[in-house]
Amino acid sequence: MINKSLLILFFLINWQISYSQVWVEPGATWHFDWTGLSEGGFIKTTYDNDTVIEGINCQMLHSYRFTFFATMNDDIIFIDSSLQETNYTFVSGDTVFYYRNDQFFILYNFGAQIGDSWMVSNNSDWDYYCDNNSYVYVTDTGTVTINGLSLRTITLEPDSNAGIGFQGTAVEKFGIGYGNTSNYVEFLYPFPRAVQCSALTETGSIIEWYRYKFKCFEDEGFELYNPSGEDCQYHLTQDIPEFTGGKPKLDVYGYQNIMFFKGNGYAEVYSLTGQKLSHIPVEGETSISFNKGYYLVKIITDDREFVKKIILRG
């Protein structure tokens, strides 16, 4: 006769193994490379501690963006690093949930089948174009062996009307990124973010999205997975100089329907269709009002040019 205490222990051990295989354990660290119009770098996400949200114990995941810039002489310089976002997740069965807009949404369902879908957000960044209720669809499923573990995969695509989403193959343990280690891909990121819906494309809008590729992942129970074979933080391990002053000589940010400029140089504001809206000389600080929407701002100083995407939410 099986001892009841041993039976309970057996189920507890198997539950813990199953839980840890679906999602991250303490010490989890991701690295994703990213590239933009005139800059690039990597994003490092770490699982540092837990917190309780709505009575649920959640993993707190901090993402830091490291930015590098290529000068006119093709020299690489380090600009800065900053906290990009904090995400909160928890696991129930085969499903990983994340917290967005003051409620929980499904992030990954590793028990899903081809054709299944779920809502990842109910609030789009594109108020006048894309659906606020954004869904992703499963287009393929499979398994892959990493570090001796057989892990399930799901390939995801955002719905054509979604304003928030992601795309790529997600694998148990670390999510989106499996198989994309050599090419940069738009919207290849482990947490949903703004995407270009079909209605926005039909307007002829020109948007240069950040592009990503998976680099590394590890946690306490999962040894470093680094299919590229390159250093996870490449430039930081080389002799890369830091940009003098650490910040651009001219910068811009948006609040409500106003763009604020600080520094010395010139700024050119463009619509998403490429129409030039304004040329602004800046000496010190200045501001200018625009309608609610997305803009591209070209910053011109005596040592470089770069483009920033600005959102004015009105």
Secondary structure as GFF3:
##gff-version 3
##sequence-region A 1 314
A	DSSP	alpha_helix	4	22	.	.	.	ID=ss1
A	DSSP	beta_strand	29	35	.	.	.	ID=ss2
A	DSSP	beta_strand	39	53	.	.	.	ID=ss3
A	DSSP	beta_strand	56	70	.	.	.	ID=ss4
A	DSSP	beta_strand	76	92	.	.	.	ID=ss5
A	DSSP	beta_strand	95	100	.	.	.	ID=ss6
A	DSSP	beta_strand	103	109	.	.	.	ID=ss7
A	DSSP	beta_strand	117	121	.	.	.	ID=ss8
A	DSSP	beta_strand	134	146	.	.	.	ID=ss9
A	DSSP	beta_strand	149	158	.	.	.	ID=ss10
A	DSSP	beta_strand	164	165	.	.	.	ID=ss11
A	DSSP	beta_strand	168	171	.	.	.	ID=ss12
A	DSSP	beta_strand	175	178	.	.	.	ID=ss13
A	DSSP	beta_strand	185	186	.	.	.	ID=ss14
A	DSSP	beta_strand	193	194	.	.	.	ID=ss15
A	DSSP	alpha_helix	198	202	.	.	.	ID=ss16
A	DSSP	beta_strand	211	219	.	.	.	ID=ss17
A	DSSP	beta_strand	222	225	.	.	.	ID=ss18
A	DSSP	three_ten_helix	234	237	.	.	.	ID=ss19
A	DSSP	beta_strand	250	255	.	.	.	ID=ss20
A	DSSP	beta_strand	258	270	.	.	.	ID=ss21
A	DSSP	beta_strand	276	289	.	.	.	ID=ss22
A	DSSP	beta_strand	293	300	.	.	.	ID=ss23
A	DSSP	beta_strand	305	312	.	.	.	ID=ss24
###
